[in-house]
Amino acid sequence: MGDLAVGARSGHGPEDESGRTDDGVGPAVTDREPGESDAVETDVSGGPDGPGADGGDGAGDGGAKKKQKQPRSFWKELPLLVVIALVLALVIKTFLVQAFSIPSASMENTLRIGDRVLVDKLTPWFGAKPERGDVVVFHDPDGWLRDEPTPAPNAVQRVLSWVGLMPSANEKDLIKRVVAVGGDTVECKGSGPLKVNGKALNEPYVYPGNTPCSDDNAGGIFKVKVPKGKLWVMGDHRQDSADSRYHQNDKNHGFVPVDNVVGRAIVVAWPPTHWSTLSVPDTYDQPGINAAAGVAPGALGVAGAVPLVLWRRRRLTRRLTEGNTRVSATGGAR
């Protein structure tokens, strides 16, 4: 017997010669050509997985159906995630931001012992240089930390320092505030005030009870001009900071080479109770403190005046020459 066609009704009696059933409903199959199959394209049971999809045995497409790919378990993915995280942390540490711990009181109360600061290492890659008022981390210029003990980290600490989550125990780094840059003159007499290019600094960040400079000869009396490519740095805890003042006899005369700067400290990230940004104080924005800016207007004035004077002299010379020519021509006519 042929397969049941879509739309056929189950008759109650045999077909007569006219092709009609005994109930008079109509033909069982309409418009079929000889040899044309009666098979339907879709199973009348309602889907390929239902009964009768493949001969009525409920086997679907005969077992050829592909199973969906199951996702890998979390534990199998974990090693890959750890590797990616370590690579990203290393890239961030090398080119973007690195965390540093504060081990001493030389920058109190701006930075306290145990604070964690984030240091911007990206902007120097684009040519940015430290500016007055910046708090910077820099490599030891010339044995400033010679007498400081070097801790012995364990394996976990070494890994964390390698990826930038902890400071390296082998790196001899310091953190101070930039007071003057190349071309500046910085000076202090006795207890202060500290002056840059002749301008006295109002320093609210200095540790309470400290004077801007020390009263001793080593750190309290100085007047130096900062060479190009160097920095003069001081700690905010002025009476507890062995900074540029106390290293004027080293090979750099107390100055820090700009190339030694690791980056600018931008925020205190830990602990949460001491969270703060490390912005440049307003005292470094006062008019006239920029030595280059003070010289620039005069230099521009001279540069603009020279062509004007030369042009005026040429014009006067040309007039005198024309006047002498006319006098000579008149005298010759006499």
C-alpha positions as CSV (number, residue, x, y, z in Angstrom):
1,M,0.0,0.0,0.0
2,G,1.2,3.5,-0.7
3,D,2.1,6.1,1.9
4,L,-0.7,8.4,3.1
5,A,-0.6,11.7,1.3
6,V,-1.0,15.1,3.0
7,G,-4.7,16.1,3.1
8,A,-6.0,12.6,2.6
9,R,-8.9,11.4,4.7
10,S,-9.3,7.9,6.1
11,G,-12.3,6.5,4.1
12,H,-14.9,4.2,5.5
13,G,-15.3,2.0,2.5
14,P,-13.5,0.9,-0.7
15,E,-13.1,3.2,-3.7
16,D,-15.4,2.8,-6.7
17,E,-14.2,2.9,-10.3
18,S,-14.6,6.6,-10.4
19,G,-12.0,7.0,-7.7
20,R,-14.5,8.2,-5.1
21,T,-15.0,6.6,-1.7
22,D,-18.3,5.2,-0.7
23,D,-19.0,8.1,1.6
24,G,-18.7,10.5,-1.4
25,V,-16.1,12.7,0.2
26,G,-13.7,12.8,-2.8
27,P,-10.6,11.3,-4.3
28,A,-7.9,9.9,-2.0
29,V,-5.1,11.4,-4.1
30,T,-5.5,14.3,-6.5
31,D,-3.6,15.2,-9.7
32,R,-1.0,12.4,-9.5
33,E,0.9,11.4,-12.5
34,P,1.7,7.8,-13.2
35,G,4.9,6.7,-11.4
36,E,4.9,9.8,-9.2
37,S,5.6,9.1,-5.5
38,D,3.0,9.7,-2.9
39,A,5.6,10.2,-0.1
40,V,5.4,13.4,1.9
41,E,8.4,15.6,2.5
42,T,7.7,16.1,6.2
43,D,6.5,13.6,8.7
44,V,2.8,13.9,9.7
45,S,3.8,13.0,13.2
46,G,5.0,16.6,13.7
47,G,8.8,16.5,13.5
48,P,11.9,14.5,12.6
49,D,12.3,13.3,16.1
50,G,8.8,12.0,16.6
51,P,7.4,8.5,16.0
52,G,7.4,7.5,12.3
53,A,10.2,9.8,11.3
54,D,12.1,6.9,9.9
55,G,9.8,4.0,9.3
56,G,7.9,4.6,12.6
57,D,10.7,3.1,14.7
58,G,11.4,6.4,16.6
59,A,15.0,6.4,15.5
60,G,14.9,9.9,13.9
61,D,17.3,10.2,11.0
62,G,18.8,6.7,11.7
63,G,21.4,7.9,14.2
64,A,23.1,10.3,11.8
65,K,22.1,13.3,13.8
66,K,25.2,15.0,15.2
67,K,25.5,15.7,18.9
68,Q,26.0,19.4,19.9
69,K,29.6,20.2,21.0
70,Q,29.7,20.5,24.8
71,P,31.6,23.5,26.3
72,R,34.8,22.8,28.1
73,S,34.6,22.7,31.9
74,F,35.8,25.6,34.0
75,W,38.7,23.7,35.4
76,K,40.0,22.9,31.9
77,E,39.7,26.6,30.9
78,L,41.3,27.8,34.2
79,P,45.0,27.3,33.1
80,L,44.4,29.3,29.9
81,L,42.7,32.1,31.9
82,V,45.6,32.2,34.3
83,V,48.2,32.5,31.5
84,I,46.2,35.3,29.8
85,A,45.9,37.2,33.1
86,L,49.6,36.9,33.7
87,V,50.5,38.1,30.2
88,L,48.1,41.1,30.6
89,A,49.5,41.9,34.0
90,L,53.1,41.8,32.7
91,V,52.2,44.1,29.8
92,I,50.4,46.5,32.1
93,K,53.4,46.6,34.5
94,T,55.9,47.1,31.7
95,F,54.1,49.8,29.7
96,L,51.1,51.2,31.7
97,V,50.9,51.1,35.5
98,Q,52.9,49.6,38.2
99,A,52.2,49.3,42.0
100,F,54.7,50.4,44.5
101,S,54.8,50.1,48.3
102,I,55.9,52.9,50.6
103,P,58.5,51.6,53.1
104,S,59.6,54.8,54.9
105,A,58.2,58.0,56.4
106,S,60.1,60.4,54.0
107,M,56.9,61.5,52.2
108,E,54.5,61.7,55.2
109,N,51.8,62.8,55.4
110,T,51.2,62.6,51.7
111,L,52.3,59.0,51.7
112,R,52.4,56.8,54.8
113,I,54.3,53.7,55.5
114,G,52.5,50.7,54.0
115,D,50.6,52.7,51.4
116,R,50.4,51.3,47.9
117,V,50.6,53.8,45.0
118,L,50.0,53.3,41.3
119,V,52.6,54.8,39.1
120,D,51.9,55.9,35.5
121,K,54.5,54.5,33.2
122,L,52.7,55.2,29.9
123,T,53.1,59.0,29.5
124,P,57.0,58.9,29.4
125,W,56.7,56.6,26.4
126,F,55.1,59.6,24.6
127,G,57.9,62.0,25.6
128,A,56.3,63.5,28.7
129,K,58.8,64.7,31.3
130,P,58.4,65.1,35.1
131,E,57.2,68.6,36.1
132,R,57.4,70.6,39.2
133,G,55.2,69.3,42.0
134,D,55.0,65.7,40.6
135,V,55.5,62.8,42.9
136,V,57.8,60.5,41.0
137,V,59.4,57.0,41.5
138,F,63.0,56.8,40.3
139,H,65.9,54.4,40.3
140,D,68.6,55.1,42.8
141,P,70.9,57.7,41.1
142,D,74.1,57.0,43.0
143,G,73.9,54.9,46.2
144,W,71.2,56.8,48.0
145,L,70.0,53.5,49.3
146,R,73.4,52.0,49.9
147,D,72.9,51.4,53.6
148,E,69.3,50.1,53.3
149,P,68.7,46.4,53.8
150,T,67.5,44.3,50.9
151,P,64.6,42.0,51.9
152,A,64.6,38.3,50.8
153,P,61.2,37.6,49.1
154,N,59.7,34.1,48.9
155,A,58.6,32.4,45.7
156,V,55.1,33.9,45.7
157,Q,56.4,37.4,46.3
158,R,58.8,37.0,43.4
159,V,56.0,35.9,41.0
160,L,53.8,38.8,42.2
161,S,56.6,41.3,41.8
162,W,57.4,39.9,38.3
163,V,53.8,40.6,37.1
164,G,53.7,44.0,38.9
165,L,51.3,43.2,41.7
166,M,54.2,43.7,44.2
167,P,57.3,45.9,44.1
168,S,60.5,44.0,43.3
169,A,62.9,43.6,46.2
170,N,65.9,43.9,43.9
171,E,64.9,47.2,42.5
172,K,66.5,50.2,44.3
173,D,63.7,52.8,43.8
174,L,62.8,55.9,45.7
175,I,59.8,58.2,45.7
176,K,60.1,62.0,46.2
177,R,58.5,65.2,45.0
178,V,60.0,67.1,42.1
179,V,60.8,70.7,43.2
180,A,62.7,72.0,40.3
181,V,63.5,70.9,36.7
182,G,66.3,71.6,34.2
183,G,67.0,75.3,34.0
184,D,65.5,76.2,37.4
185,T,67.3,77.8,40.3
186,V,66.3,76.4,43.7
187,E,67.4,77.8,47.0
188,C,66.8,77.8,50.7
189,K,68.3,79.6,53.6
190,G,67.8,78.2,57.1
191,S,64.3,77.1,57.7
192,G,62.9,78.6,54.5
193,P,60.9,79.3,52.6
194,L,62.0,77.2,49.7
195,K,62.3,79.3,46.5
196,V,62.3,78.3,42.8
197,N,63.4,80.9,40.4
198,G,63.1,83.5,43.1
199,K,59.5,82.6,43.9
200,A,58.7,81.4,47.4
201,L,56.7,78.2,47.6
202,N,53.6,77.8,49.8
203,E,53.9,74.1,50.7
204,P,50.8,72.9,52.6
205,Y,51.9,69.3,51.9
206,V,55.0,69.6,54.1
207,Y,54.7,67.4,57.2
208,P,53.1,69.3,60.1
209,G,55.7,70.9,62.4
210,N,58.4,70.7,59.8
211,T,60.1,73.7,58.2
212,P,60.5,73.8,54.4
213,C,64.2,73.4,54.8
214,S,66.5,72.1,57.5
215,D,68.4,74.3,59.9
216,D,71.7,72.3,59.4
217,N,74.3,73.4,56.9
218,A,74.0,70.1,54.9
219,G,70.4,70.4,54.0
220,G,69.3,73.9,55.0
221,I,71.5,76.3,53.1
222,F,71.8,75.8,49.3
223,K,71.4,77.5,46.0
224,V,71.8,75.5,42.9
225,K,70.9,75.6,39.2
226,V,69.4,72.4,37.9
227,P,71.2,71.2,34.7
228,K,69.2,70.2,31.7
229,G,67.9,66.6,31.9
230,K,68.1,66.6,35.7
231,L,65.7,67.1,38.6
232,W,65.9,68.4,42.1
233,V,63.7,66.3,44.5
234,M,62.7,66.6,48.1
235,G,60.5,64.6,50.5
236,D,57.4,66.1,52.0
237,H,58.7,65.0,55.5
238,R,61.5,67.5,55.2
239,Q,63.2,66.7,58.5
240,D,63.1,62.9,57.7
241,S,64.1,62.7,54.1
242,A,67.6,62.1,52.7
243,D,66.9,63.8,49.3
244,S,68.8,66.0,46.9
245,R,69.9,68.3,49.7
246,Y,72.0,65.5,51.3
247,H,73.5,64.0,48.2
248,Q,75.2,67.0,46.7
249,N,78.6,65.3,46.9
250,D,77.6,62.3,44.7
251,K,78.4,62.0,41.0
252,N,75.2,63.8,40.1
253,H,75.6,66.5,42.8
254,G,72.2,65.6,44.3
255,F,70.3,65.9,41.0
256,V,68.3,63.0,39.6
257,P,68.6,62.2,35.9
258,V,65.3,62.3,34.1
259,D,66.2,58.9,32.5
260,N,66.1,57.3,36.0
261,V,62.4,58.2,36.5
262,V,60.2,55.1,36.4
263,G,56.9,57.1,36.3
264,R,54.6,59.5,38.1
265,A,52.6,58.4,41.1
266,I,49.0,59.2,40.4
267,V,46.9,57.6,43.1
268,V,47.1,56.0,46.6
269,A,45.3,52.8,45.9
270,W,45.6,51.1,49.3
271,P,44.5,51.2,52.0
272,P,40.9,52.4,51.1
273,T,40.9,54.7,54.1
274,H,43.8,56.7,52.6
275,W,42.7,56.6,49.0
276,S,43.6,59.9,47.2
277,T,44.9,61.3,44.0
278,L,48.4,62.8,43.8
279,S,47.8,66.0,41.9
280,V,50.3,68.9,41.4
281,P,49.8,71.6,44.1
282,D,48.7,75.1,43.0
283,T,51.9,76.7,44.4
284,Y,53.8,75.5,41.3
285,D,51.3,77.3,39.0
286,Q,52.1,80.8,40.3
287,P,53.1,83.4,37.7
288,G,56.8,83.8,37.1
289,I,57.9,80.5,38.5
290,N,58.7,79.1,35.1
291,A,62.2,80.3,34.3
292,A,61.8,79.6,30.6
293,A,58.5,81.5,30.4
294,G,60.0,84.5,32.1
295,V,62.8,84.7,29.6
296,A,60.6,83.9,26.5
297,P,58.8,87.3,26.2
298,G,62.1,89.2,26.3
299,A,63.7,86.9,23.8
300,L,60.7,87.1,21.5
301,G,60.8,90.9,21.8
302,V,64.4,91.1,20.8
303,A,63.9,88.6,17.9
304,G,61.0,90.7,16.6
305,A,62.8,94.1,17.0
306,V,66.0,93.1,15.1
307,P,64.3,92.8,11.7
308,L,62.3,96.0,12.3
309,V,65.5,98.0,13.1
310,L,67.3,96.6,10.1
311,W,64.4,97.4,7.8
312,R,64.3,101.0,9.1
313,R,68.0,101.5,8.6
314,R,67.8,100.3,5.0
315,R,65.0,102.7,4.4
316,L,66.8,105.6,5.8
317,T,69.9,104.7,3.9
318,R,68.0,104.5,0.6
319,R,66.4,108.0,1.2
320,L,69.8,109.5,1.9
321,T,71.2,107.9,-1.2
322,E,68.3,109.2,-3.4
323,G,68.7,112.7,-1.8
324,N,72.4,112.8,-2.7
325,T,71.7,111.7,-6.2
326,R,69.2,114.6,-6.8
327,V,71.6,117.1,-5.3
328,S,74.4,115.9,-7.6
329,A,72.0,116.1,-10.7
330,T,71.0,119.7,-9.8
331,G,74.5,120.8,-9.3
332,G,75.6,119.4,-12.7
333,A,72.9,121.4,-14.5
334,R,74.3,124.7,-13.4
